[in-house]
Structure formats: C-alpha cells, structure tokens
C-alpha cells in the first residue's frame, strides 16, 4: 500500500502551482470583501498564471515523474 503513495505530488511544479493559485484565491477573496471587480480580475489572472506555471514546470522536468527532482 505504501508503494502507491510514495510522493503525494511533492514536486517543484506542484508546490509552485498551488502556491500561486492560493495567492490568487486570497486576492480574489479580498476583492469580494472590498467589492472591487478589477482586483477580482487580477486574482483570477494570478490563478490562471499558477495553473500555467505548474504545467510549464512539469513539462520542463520538475514534475513528479520529471528528470529534475527536488
């Protein structure tokens, strides 16, 4: 059973993507509280950038199965 769960997605690509997505979510949350639509759009762009950054890093070899490990 432990062989199935040996890494849990612990890679540079995953941590970077999740970190940037969380930052974008915080920005969007603040925008909802302040009723600021432009700030919400900025947060959404940051979330999309986090998705793209994670995918690009994964394709560059920094993913779970990539050639470059932490």
N, C-alpha and C positions, 0 to 999 in steps of 0.2 A: 504494500500500500504506500509506503514512503517513496518508492521509486516514481510513482505517478505525480507526486507533489514535491519535487526536489527544488524548484526555483520560485514558484509563485509569481512569475513575471518580474523578477528583480533584475532589471537591466537599466542601463543609462537611458535608453529610448523610452521605456515605460515611465520611469521616475520623472524625466523631463516633461513628457506629455501630460502626465497627471498634475504635476506642479503648476504648469502654465494654465491648464484647464481650471484648476482650483482658484488661481488668481483671477481669471476671467469671471468665474462664478461669484467671487467676492465683489468684484467691480459691478457686476450686474445687480447683485443684491443691494449694494449701496445706492445704485441708480433707482431701484424700486422704492427704497425708503425716501429718497430725496425727490422723487418724481422728476427725474432728469432723463429724458429719452436719448439725448446724444451720448450720455455716459453709459447707458444700457447698450447702445450700438457698439461703443468702444469695447465693452466687456464681451459682447458676442464675437467681435473680431479677434479678441485675445483668445477666446475659447477655440475658434477655428484655427488660429495660429498654433495652439497647443496640439491639436489633432494633427496638423500638417508636420509640425516639428517632430512629434513622436514617430510618425510614419517615415519621414526622411531619415531620421537617425536609425531606425530599424533597417531600412534599405541600405544604409551606409555600413552596416555590420555591428551596430551597437545594440541590437535586439537580443532576445533570449537565446536564439539559435545562431546569432551572428558570430563572425570570426573574432571580433574585438570584445573581450569580456571586461568586466569592471576591474 
